[in-house]
Amino acid sequence: MSLTGYDLPPLLTGHLIKRYKRFLADVRLETGEIVTAHCPNSGSMLGCAVQGSRVWISKSDNPRRKLPYTWELIRTKQSMIGINTLVPNRLVKTAIENRMITELAEYTAVRSEVTTSKGTRLDLALEDDKGGCCYVEIKNCTLVEAGTAMFPDAVTVRGQKHLDELMDLVQAGHRGVIFYLIQRMDAVRFKPAAMIDPVYAAKLVQARDKGVEIISRDVVIDLDQIRLNHSVPVIL
């Protein structure tokens, strides 16, 4: 991470042959060599694993890694897309620490992976100078259709639980935020994917009505960095 965004490692270019077993992707490099890369996204990656698409992978020099290559980016017909699901948390945390997110600029302390109740952790806990607390759960969003970003791309009981937790925290007097980081550049609006997980979509509306705030931002992606970009309107 840097002050401007998530710094990508040096990249090799190729084309996606297939993604399989969730964590594996076969890539044909420009040299013609076929390599297997680690896929740092365990989700369904609906619309983001199109065979034949141009992809970028990095190579680690760690001799203990089973797979030296990591899949970093893919370009579909619509947009460049970030593959690594660790990026949103790192990007949003750094942006908050550097007062780059207007809605959360009042907070001076940031803690990660905070246990909020038995068996439940949220991504961030923020504190201001007066002792006020804001809990933030960050979601990686890569599903976009016709300019509409949607989450989730598969049924998520865990995600439903996070919304319940945020509602409980708001009821207890804290501030609660669900933050959707759209890791691509072709979204003009965000909405919950009711056709995929209607329970999650209904809970998001319920959470909004009970005071949970919704933030949605997209990114700018090039071969050097992934940078936080503009707010995206939320449609419920």
Beta strands, then each sheet from edge to edge (+ up, - down):
strand 1: 6-7
strand 2: 12-20
strand 3: 24-29
strand 4: 34-38
strand 5: 54-59
strand 6: 69-75
strand 7: 80-82
strand 8: 109-117
strand 9: 120-127
strand 10: 133-141
strand 11: 143-145
strand 12: 148-151
strand 13: 175-182
strand 14: 189-192
strand 15: 213-221
strand 16: 225-231
sheet 1: 1+ 16- 15+ 13+ 10+ 9- 8+
sheet 2: 7+ 6- 4- 3+ 2- 5+
sheet 3: 11+ 12- 14-
end
